């Protein structure tokens, strides 16, 4: 089976990664809470992703909590030299599985140490600060205090690079006054494009943009146009959606998640899917309808 080492790449901090990576969130149990129903398949998905050339894995210790990081360590440690594991802090899970802000210095420091311990690392390559002013999307509010804590942990050598998640352009500008920002991770996909201008601006600056829920997340993308284009190309609709994102801008790094080996193979195959101009026009029109 062919690998993906010839895929298009982009810089993430001082590392270079293939633009189609893997998001580990779905490896946890239902609602991203508790253990997976099939731990062996979860381990197999991680190993197969890396075997196919994926060298960018997105995770967090609040997935589970602790579940995805422990699976990553069990499946992949000792880690390949080119593997970049990106995690995030700024949230915690309630006993009922709810998503709660965790912005205090003590919570952020503990989160970094939890990620280090459960991943089995001495330093975290990239840590995204997840803004939690609104769990459903970016909302204004100062990130100076929590980002200053994270920047201090960076100076201590526990974190190499810092990114931001679920943030507004104002918060990105605020963050850059505190420390270098190597990536932005926001909600964006074929049907939800509020970050169009931001993506283009970050591309000009050489900053990676990592769309979470690139396939719709808990509500998968559904569109007759998408299905029609996919049928024309003899491809799966979700493959077309991923291929469109790769075409959208050179700084977009994808982290589609799955707990299925079959879906993993389908997602990875999207990198080789060429979209003709008429397909691009049809898909571009989706956001206007």
C-alpha positions in Angstrom: 0.0 0.0 0.0 1.4 3.4 -1.0 2.4 5.8 1.7 1.8 9.6 1.9 5.4 10.8 2.1 5.1 12.7 -1.2 2.1 14.7 0.0 2.2 18.5 0.1 3.7 19.7 3.4 3.6 22.9 5.5 5.6 24.2 8.5 4.2 23.7 12.0 6.5 25.6 14.3 10.0 24.5 13.3 8.8 21.2 12.0 7.4 20.2 8.6 4.3 18.0 8.5 2.2 16.4 5.8 -1.0 18.5 5.3 -3.3 15.6 6.0 -2.9 14.4 9.6 -5.0 12.7 12.1 -7.2 13.8 15.0 -7.5 11.5 17.9 -10.6 12.8 19.6 -12.9 10.1 18.3 -10.8 7.4 19.8 -12.4 8.1 23.2 -15.8 6.8 24.2 -19.2 8.3 23.2 -19.2 12.0 23.7 -15.4 12.0 23.8 -15.8 10.6 27.4 -14.5 7.4 28.8 -12.7 4.6 27.1 -13.3 3.3 23.6 -15.5 0.3 23.0 -12.8 -1.4 21.0 -9.3 -0.4 22.4 -7.4 -2.7 20.0 -9.0 -1.1 17.0 -8.2 2.3 18.4 -4.5 1.3 18.7 -4.6 -0.2 15.2 -6.0 3.1 13.7 -3.1 5.1 15.3 -0.5 2.6 14.0 -1.9 2.5 10.6 -2.1 6.3 10.3 1.6 6.6 11.1 2.5 3.6 8.9 0.8 5.4 6.0 2.9 8.5 6.6 0.9 10.7 8.9 3.3 12.7 11.0 0.8 15.2 12.6 -1.5 13.9 15.3 -3.9 16.2 17.2 -5.0 15.3 20.7 -5.7 16.6 24.2 -5.6 15.2 27.7 -9.2 16.3 28.2 -10.3 13.8 25.6 -11.6 11.0 27.7 -10.1 12.6 29.9 -6.6 11.0 29.5 -7.9 8.3 27.2 -6.6 9.4 23.8 -3.1 10.4 25.1 -2.7 7.0 26.8 -3.7 5.2 23.6 -1.3 7.3 21.6 1.5 6.4 24.0 0.6 2.7 24.0 0.3 2.5 20.2 3.3 4.7 19.1 5.9 5.1 21.8 8.8 5.3 21.3 7.7 7.9 18.8 9.1 8.2 15.2 11.5 11.2 15.0 9.3 13.0 12.4 6.0 12.6 14.4 4.5 15.9 15.7 2.0 15.5 18.5 -0.1 18.6 19.0 -2.2 18.9 22.2 -4.4 21.6 23.8 -5.2 23.0 27.2 -7.8 25.4 28.6 -10.7 23.0 29.2 -11.6 20.2 31.6 -14.4 17.6 31.8 -17.1 17.6 34.3 -18.1 14.3 35.9 -21.1 14.3 33.6 -18.9 14.7 30.5 -19.5 18.5 30.2 -16.9 20.8 28.8 -15.7 23.4 31.3 -13.2 26.3 31.2 -9.9 25.6 32.9 -8.0 28.9 32.6 -6.4 29.3 36.0 -2.6 29.1 36.4 -3.0 25.9 38.4 -5.3 24.3 35.9 -3.1 25.2 32.9 0.1 24.0 34.6 -1.5 20.8 35.7 -2.9 20.2 32.1 0.6 20.6 30.6 2.0 18.1 33.1 -0.9 15.7 32.5 -0.2 15.8 28.8 3.5 15.2 29.3 2.9 12.3 31.6 0.2 10.5 29.6 2.0 11.0 26.3 5.3 9.9 27.9 7.1 13.1 26.7 9.7 15.4 28.3 8.5 18.4 26.2 5.3 19.1 24.2 5.9 20.1 20.6 2.9 22.3 20.2 0.2 23.3 22.8 -2.9 25.1 21.7 -4.7 27.3 24.2 -8.4 26.6 23.8 -10.5 29.7 24.4 -13.6 28.8 26.4 -15.6 32.0 26.5 -18.2 30.2 24.4 -17.9 26.4 23.9 -19.9 26.7 20.6 -17.5 29.1 18.8 -15.1 32.0 19.2 -16.2 34.8 21.5 -14.3 37.9 22.5 -12.5 38.0 25.8 -8.9 38.6 26.9 -6.5 35.6 26.7 -3.6 37.5 28.1 -3.6 35.8 31.6 -3.8 32.2 30.5 -1.5 32.7 27.5 1.1 34.3 29.8 1.0 31.2 32.0 1.5 29.0 28.9 4.4 31.2 27.7 6.0 30.8 31.0 5.8 27.1 30.8 7.4 27.5 27.3 10.3 29.4 28.8 10.7 26.6 31.4 11.2 24.2 28.4 8.0 22.2 28.9 6.5 23.5 25.6 8.2 24.2 22.3 5.5 26.1 20.4 2.2 27.6 21.2 -1.0 27.9 19.1 -4.5 29.1 19.7 -7.9 27.4 19.3 -11.5 28.7 19.1 -10.3 32.3 18.8 -11.1 35.6 17.1 -8.7 37.7 15.1 -8.6 40.2 18.0 -7.4 37.4 20.3 -4.8 36.2 17.8 -3.4 39.8 17.7 -3.4 39.9 21.5 -1.7 36.5 21.7 1.1 37.6 19.3 2.0 40.4 21.7 2.7 37.8 24.3 4.5 35.0 22.4 4.9 33.6 18.8 1.7 31.8 17.6 2.5 28.9 15.2 -1.1 27.8 14.4 -4.7 28.6 14.8 -7.3 25.8 15.2 -10.9 26.9 14.6 -14.1 25.4 13.3 -14.1 25.5 9.5 -15.2 23.2 6.7 -16.9 23.2 3.3 -20.2 24.5 4.7 -18.9 26.7 7.5 -16.5 29.4 6.3 -16.6 32.3 8.6 -12.8 32.2 8.8 -12.2 32.7 5.1 -10.4 36.1 5.5 -8.5 34.9 8.6 -7.2 31.8 6.6 -5.9 34.0 3.8 -4.2 36.4 6.3 -2.5 33.6 8.2 -1.3 32.1 4.8 0.4 35.4 4.0 2.1 35.2 7.4 3.2 31.6 7.0 1.0 30.5 10.0 -0.8 27.1 9.9 -4.6 27.0 10.1 -6.0 23.7 11.4 -9.7 23.4 10.9 -11.4 21.2 13.6 -14.5 19.4 12.5 -13.4 19.4 8.9 -16.1 16.9 8.1 -18.8 18.5 10.3 -17.9 16.9 13.6 -20.9 15.5 15.6 -23.1 16.5 12.7 -21.4 15.2 9.5 -21.7 17.3 6.4 -24.7 16.6 4.2 -25.3 18.2 0.8 -26.8 17.1 -2.4 -24.2 19.2 -4.3 -21.4 17.4 -2.4 -22.9 14.0 -3.1 -23.3 14.9 -6.8 -19.7 16.0 -7.2 -18.5 12.9 -5.4 -20.5 10.7 -7.7 -19.0 12.4 -10.7 -15.5 11.8 -9.4 -16.2 8.2 -8.2 -15.3 9.3 -4.7 -16.8 9.5 -1.3 -18.5 12.8 -0.2 -16.2 13.1 2.8 -13.1 12.6 0.5 -14.3 15.4 -1.7 -14.8 17.7 1.4 -11.2 17.0 2.6 -9.8 17.5 -0.9 -11.6 20.9 -1.1 -10.0 22.0 2.1 -6.5 21.0 0.9 -7.1 23.0 -2.2 -8.6 26.0 -0.3 -5.2 27.3 1.0 -1.7 26.0 1.3 -1.5 26.6 5.1 -4.5 24.4 5.9 -3.5 21.3 7.9 -6.2 18.7 8.2 -6.8 16.5 11.2 -9.9 14.4 10.4 -10.6 11.9 13.1 -12.1 8.4 13.0 -12.1 5.2 15.1 -12.5 3.0 12.0 -9.7 1.6 9.9 -11.9 1.7 6.8 -12.7 5.4 7.3 -9.0 6.1 8.0 -8.1 4.7 4.6 -10.9 6.7 2.9 -9.7 9.9 4.6 -6.1 9.4 3.7 -7.0 8.7 0.0 -8.4 12.2 -0.2 -4.9 13.6 -0.6 -4.7 12.0 -4.0 -8.1 13.3 -5.2 -7.8 15.9 -7.9 -10.8 18.3 -8.0 -11.5 19.7 -11.5 -12.4 23.3 -11.9 -16.1 22.6 -12.4 -16.2 20.7 -9.1 -14.4 23.5 -7.3 -17.0 26.0 -8.6 -19.9 23.8 -7.5 -18.4 23.3 -4.0 -17.5 27.0 -3.6 -21.1 27.8 -4.3 -22.2 25.7 -1.3 -21.4 28.5 1.2 -23.6 30.9 -0.7 -26.7 28.7 -0.7 
